[in-house]
Every structure is written in C-alpha cells, then in structure tokens.
Amino acid sequence: MKFVARRKPEPIINVINMVDVFLTLLIFFMMTTTFSANYGIKINLPKSGVSSATISKKPLTLYITKTGAVFYQNKQISEKDLNLLFKNIKAAGGNPTVIIKADNKSTAGNIVNVMGLSLKHGFYKIAIATKK
C-alpha cells in the first residue's frame, strides 16, 4: 500500500492588522506629546533675541501676571507662602532653577521682589522666560 504524503499549507502571517495597530499607536503618541505644560495663566512674555540658558532638570516656574499676582502650579501664592515654599524646597535639599514667567505689562518691582526672595533663600540660578 502506497501512502501519499500530503503537504501542509505554509502558515501565513497577516501583518496588515499589526501595521494598523502600530500606526494608530504612533499617531496617538505623536498627538499626546505635543501638549505644552502651560497651567492656564494668560501671560504675554516679552521678546528677546537671546537663546535660552541651561536650566536644571526640575525647575521651579513662577508666573507673574500684569497685576503683580504670583502663581505657582496654577494657584495664586502670597509673598508669605512663597517664602514658605522656598524654605521647604531648600530644607528638602533641592536647588532648582527659578524660572520667572512675567507678563509683558508687569512691573519690574514685582519681578525684582520674586528674584530677591529666591536669592534670600539661596536659589542663585534664576531665569526670566522670554519669547524668541
């Protein structure tokens, strides 16, 4: 008796579905990484032709509005609370760069006040954000 060897069909891997999933993930990640970290405080930064300076990994960003109000993490903060914030960060051993994002119409006195408080607590790396 003669047996006939049947050939098994070669398995076929359909990669079209996998490519669709990867392209969808790629589009999702591209869209979510373009969001900026503005906390919703409307500030018009002044313009400058100088490129940005090197800052620390976790900067401390303070916003000053045109009325002189100081914001930290989308919450208005008083001078007393700002002193306490600087003390707590210094006690935790941090030495971040203090980035001041002041409105174009804010007074120099408000900016100098925040700079003076940061210098008083030992934060000597201060940057003022501008538009290029």
C-alpha positions, 0 to 999 in steps of 0.5 A: 500500500502506497501512502501519499504524503500530503503537504501542509499549507505554509502558515501565513502571517497577516501583518496588515492588522499589526501595521494598523495597530502600530500606526494608530499607536504612533499617531496617538503618541505623536498627538499626546506629546505635543501638549505644552505644560502651560497651567492656564495663566494668560501671560504675554512674555516679552521678546528677546533675541537671546537663546535660552540658558541651561536650566536644571532638570526640575525647575521651579516656574513662577508666573507673574501676571500684569497685576503683580499676582504670583502663581505657582502650579496654577494657584495664586501664592502670597509673598508669605507662602512663597517664602514658605515654599522656598524654605521647604524646597531648600530644607528638602535639599533641592536647588532648582532653577527659578524660572520667572514667567512675567507678563509683558505689562508687569512691573519690574518691582514685582519681578525684582521682589520674586528674584530677591526672595529666591536669592534670600533663600539661596536659589542663585540660578534664576531665569526670566522666560522670554519669547524668541 
